[in-house]
Amino acid sequence: MIIDLHGLTVHAAWRVFNSRVTEAYYAGHKTCKVITGYGQIQSELNTWASNHDKIRACRRQDPNQGSFIIKLNKRR
């Protein structure tokens, strides 16, 4: 699943991020690609990921610094 937050405000991006990660978890996805761009959302994403109970890891993609790979917890 791809979650594109590029161009959204920080508050709108946070809402979209939380709802889409939860959807991906319940749909059985193992990973999500999150596109943030280079603005404020990029600096907030690690905090959002560490506070979300369905996420086990978050890492920036290389060489594209404006996107991240989110690894989801196993569904119980």
FINU-206517 format. One line per field, with one value per residue: residue number from 1; residue in three letters; z, y negated, x negated of N, C-alpha, C in turn. Coordinates in nm, 4 decimals. Example, Ala and Ser with C-alpha at 12.3 -4.5 7.8 and 13.67 -1.06 7.14 Angstrom:
num: [1; 2]
residuo: [Ala; Ser]
n_w: [0.7800; 0.7080]
n_v: [0.5690; 0.2250]
n_u: [-1.3190; -1.2850]
ca_w: [0.7800; 0.7140]
ca_v: [0.4500; 0.1060]
ca_u: [-1.2300; -1.3670]
c_w: [0.7800; 0.7870]
c_v: [0.3300; -0.0030]
c_u: [-1.3200; -1.2900]
END
This chain:
num: [1; 2; 3; 4; 5; 6; 7; 8; 9; 10; 11; 12; 13; 14; 15; 16; 17; 18; 19; 20; 21; 22; 23; 24; 25; 26; 27; 28; 29; 30; 31; 32; 33; 34; 35; 36; 37; 38; 39; 40; 41; 42; 43; 44; 45; 46; 47; 48; 49; 50; 51; 52; 53; 54; 55; 56; 57; 58; 59; 60; 61; 62; 63; 64; 65; 66; 67; 68; 69; 70; 71; 72; 73; 74; 75; 76]
residuo: [Met; Ile; Ile; Asp; Leu; His; Gly; Leu; Thr; Val; His; Ala; Ala; Trp; Arg; Val; Phe; Asn; Ser; Arg; Val; Thr; Glu; Ala; Tyr; Tyr; Ala; Gly; His; Lys; Thr; Cys; Lys; Val; Ile; Thr; Gly; Tyr; Gly; Gln; Ile; Gln; Ser; Glu; Leu; Asn; Thr; Trp; Ala; Ser; Asn; His; Asp; Lys; Ile; Arg; Ala; Cys; Arg; Arg; Gln; Asp; Pro; Asn; Gln; Gly; Ser; Phe; Ile; Ile; Lys; Leu; Asn; Lys; Arg; Arg]
n_w: [0.0000; -0.0750; 0.0786; 0.0261; 0.1343; 0.0506; -0.0054; 0.1664; 0.4620; 0.7861; 0.9929; 0.8505; 0.7135; 0.9271; 1.0157; 0.7840; 0.7628; 1.0058; 0.9725; 0.7280; 0.7816; 0.9784; 0.8259; 0.6409; 0.8110; 0.9053; 0.6626; 0.6143; 0.5156; 0.5054; 0.4815; 0.4191; 0.1907; 0.2448; 0.1264; 0.1718; 0.0853; 0.1164; 0.3328; 0.6427; 0.7233; 0.6783; 0.8865; 1.1021; 1.0734; 1.1841; 1.4575; 1.4555; 1.3619; 1.5653; 1.7705; 1.6912; 1.7372; 1.5605; 1.4115; 1.3605; 1.2678; 1.1079; 0.8322; 0.6421; 0.2906; 0.0654; -0.2339; -0.2248; -0.0330; 0.0462; 0.1099; 0.2961; 0.4367; 0.6009; 0.8389; 0.9375; 1.2324; 1.3016; 1.2323; 1.4748]
n_v: [0.1168; -0.2244; -0.5306; -0.8511; -1.1498; -1.3841; -1.7282; -1.7756; -1.9399; -1.9410; -1.8508; -1.7351; -1.5394; -1.3796; -1.2705; -1.1249; -0.9487; -0.7951; -0.6701; -0.5299; -0.3572; -0.1955; -0.0811; 0.0635; 0.2462; 0.4017; 0.5032; 0.6832; 0.6215; 0.6175; 0.4239; 0.0674; -0.1981; -0.5254; -0.8429; -1.1481; -1.3832; -1.6718; -1.8404; -1.9602; -1.7382; -1.5210; -1.5394; -1.4866; -1.2279; -0.9978; -1.0224; -0.9963; -0.7319; -0.5877; -0.6187; -0.4835; -0.2013; 0.0146; 0.0300; 0.1559; 0.0868; -0.1807; -0.3205; -0.5369; -0.5621; -0.4883; -0.5905; -0.7911; -1.0406; -1.1479; -0.9614; -0.6798; -0.3493; -0.1566; 0.0899; 0.3201; 0.4535; 0.8021; 0.9343; 1.0168]
n_u: [-0.0839; -0.0497; -0.0941; -0.0282; -0.1333; -0.2234; -0.2010; 0.0108; 0.1441; -0.0157; 0.1548; 0.3703; 0.2271; 0.1414; 0.3864; 0.4658; 0.2469; 0.2670; 0.5217; 0.4910; 0.2743; 0.3871; 0.5941; 0.4361; 0.3117; 0.5323; 0.6112; 0.4187; 0.1664; -0.1920; -0.3833; -0.4081; -0.4439; -0.5343; -0.4909; -0.6324; -0.7535; -0.9693; -0.9170; -0.7733; -0.6239; -0.7884; -0.9759; -0.8147; -0.7233; -0.8624; -0.8057; -0.5261; -0.5094; -0.6407; -0.4618; -0.2366; -0.0399; -0.0281; -0.2556; -0.5811; -0.8328; -1.0118; -1.1632; -1.3711; -1.3659; -1.6279; -1.7666; -1.5757; -1.4921; -1.2528; -1.0629; -0.9338; -0.9576; -0.7283; -0.6999; -0.4623; -0.3043; -0.2459; 0.0728; 0.3131]
ca_w: [0.0000; -0.0803; 0.1473; -0.0263; 0.2207; -0.0112; -0.0380; 0.2706; 0.5828; 0.8856; 1.0639; 0.7567; 0.6880; 1.0451; 1.0129; 0.6740; 0.8004; 1.1068; 0.9200; 0.6234; 0.8451; 1.0420; 0.7156; 0.5879; 0.9119; 0.9038; 0.5317; 0.6125; 0.4549; 0.5916; 0.4708; 0.3483; 0.1478; 0.2793; 0.0541; 0.2516; 0.0297; 0.1969; 0.4262; 0.7857; 0.7440; 0.6827; 1.0192; 1.1990; 1.0467; 1.2796; 1.5818; 1.4307; 1.3498; 1.6948; 1.8582; 1.6358; 1.7922; 1.4552; 1.3389; 1.4337; 1.2204; 1.0078; 0.7832; 0.5240; 0.1712; 0.0059; -0.2289; -0.2193; 0.1066; 0.0728; 0.1311; 0.4047; 0.4407; 0.7323; 0.8605; 1.0285; 1.3214; 1.2552; 1.2767; 1.5701]
ca_v: [0.0000; -0.3515; -0.6404; -0.9736; -1.2632; -1.5005; -1.8359; -1.7946; -2.0078; -1.8458; -1.7915; -1.6479; -1.4251; -1.2933; -1.1961; -1.0285; -0.8482; -0.7044; -0.5885; -0.4387; -0.2525; -0.1041; -0.0061; 0.1579; 0.3508; 0.4913; 0.5672; 0.7875; 0.5780; 0.6266; 0.2973; -0.0451; -0.3037; -0.6554; -0.9514; -1.2695; -1.5007; -1.7192; -1.9437; -1.9355; -1.6025; -1.4301; -1.5412; -1.4365; -1.0896; -0.9009; -1.0333; -0.9352; -0.5868; -0.5296; -0.6259; -0.4045; -0.0650; 0.1170; 0.0185; 0.2077; 0.0236; -0.2870; -0.3593; -0.6230; -0.4940; -0.5445; -0.7278; -0.8879; -1.0847; -1.1955; -0.8508; -0.5881; -0.2174; -0.1257; 0.2328; 0.3343; 0.5696; 0.9146; 0.9254; 1.1241]
ca_u: [0.0000; -0.1212; -0.0264; -0.0878; -0.1034; -0.2857; -0.1086; 0.1117; 0.0986; -0.0645; 0.2683; 0.4412; 0.1395; 0.1453; 0.5130; 0.4593; 0.1470; 0.3230; 0.6312; 0.4430; 0.1923; 0.4817; 0.6564; 0.3373; 0.2944; 0.6476; 0.6169; 0.3163; 0.0403; -0.3100; -0.4559; -0.3484; -0.5360; -0.4781; -0.5552; -0.6174; -0.8190; -1.0814; -0.8744; -0.7529; -0.5701; -0.9027; -1.0374; -0.7171; -0.6809; -0.9183; -0.7293; -0.3952; -0.5270; -0.6758; -0.3445; -0.1260; -0.0502; -0.0304; -0.3829; -0.6967; -0.9562; -0.9999; -1.2955; -1.3735; -1.4145; -1.7479; -1.8136; -1.4655; -1.4814; -1.1177; -0.9696; -0.9668; -0.8958; -0.6717; -0.6724; -0.3490; -0.3013; -0.1647; 0.2105; 0.3449]
c_w: [0.0000; -0.0149; 0.1044; 0.0562; 0.1632; -0.0470; 0.0640; 0.3830; 0.6840; 0.9557; 0.9745; 0.7291; 0.8046; 1.0464; 0.9046; 0.7091; 0.8990; 1.0501; 0.8156; 0.6802; 0.9115; 0.9369; 0.6622; 0.6832; 0.9052; 0.7688; 0.5159; 0.5444; 0.5564; 0.5929; 0.4001; 0.3056; 0.1751; 0.2075; 0.1291; 0.1793; 0.1275; 0.3032; 0.5696; 0.8130; 0.7566; 0.8222; 1.1278; 1.1887; 1.1456; 1.4130; 1.5664; 1.4294; 1.4853; 1.7919; 1.8092; 1.6785; 1.6872; 1.3788; 1.4240; 1.3887; 1.1137; 0.9628; 0.6558; 0.4057; 0.1173; -0.1405; -0.2187; -0.0742; 0.1420; 0.0882; 0.2351; 0.3800; 0.5840; 0.7379; 0.9681; 1.1160; 1.2576; 1.3141; 1.3661; 1.5499]
c_v: [-0.1239; -0.4588; -0.7694; -1.0932; -1.3937; -1.6040; -1.8605; -1.8810; -1.9016; -1.7767; -1.6974; -1.5223; -1.3278; -1.2087; -1.0888; -0.9151; -0.7470; -0.6142; -0.4885; -0.3275; -0.1501; -0.0192; 0.1007; 0.2748; 0.4515; 0.5593; 0.6741; 0.7490; 0.5895; 0.4959; 0.1931; -0.1379; -0.4358; -0.7626; -1.0812; -1.3950; -1.5466; -1.8217; -1.8965; -1.7929; -1.5019; -1.4252; -1.4879; -1.2857; -0.9880; -0.9048; -0.9689; -0.7832; -0.5232; -0.5307; -0.5434; -0.2589; 0.0456; 0.1196; 0.0722; 0.1452; -0.0802; -0.3226; -0.4410; -0.5433; -0.5647; -0.5053; -0.8311; -0.9277; -1.1333; -1.0849; -0.7528; -0.4535; -0.1899; 0.0243; 0.2444; 0.4580; 0.6806; 0.9026; 1.0445; 1.1762]
c_u: [-0.0889; -0.0350; -0.0966; -0.0416; -0.1567; -0.1795; 0.0008; 0.0555; 0.0573; 0.0524; 0.3485; 0.3586; 0.1404; 0.2730; 0.5124; 0.3636; 0.2057; 0.4317; 0.5822; 0.3550; 0.2840; 0.5531; 0.5617; 0.3168; 0.4096; 0.6686; 0.5085; 0.1869; -0.0730; -0.3884; -0.3704; -0.4610; -0.4660; -0.5583; -0.5269; -0.6645; -0.9270; -1.0431; -0.8623; -0.7041; -0.6836; -0.9646; -0.9437; -0.6936; -0.7367; -0.8447; -0.5932; -0.4059; -0.5574; -0.5584; -0.2263; -0.1422; -0.0546; -0.1631; -0.4968; -0.8271; -0.9253; -1.1410; -1.2813; -1.4275; -1.5369; -1.7485; -1.7011; -1.4404; -1.3416; -1.0166; -1.0247; -0.8999; -0.8542; -0.6477; -0.5653; -0.3648; -0.2207; -0.0260; 0.2432; 0.4839]
END
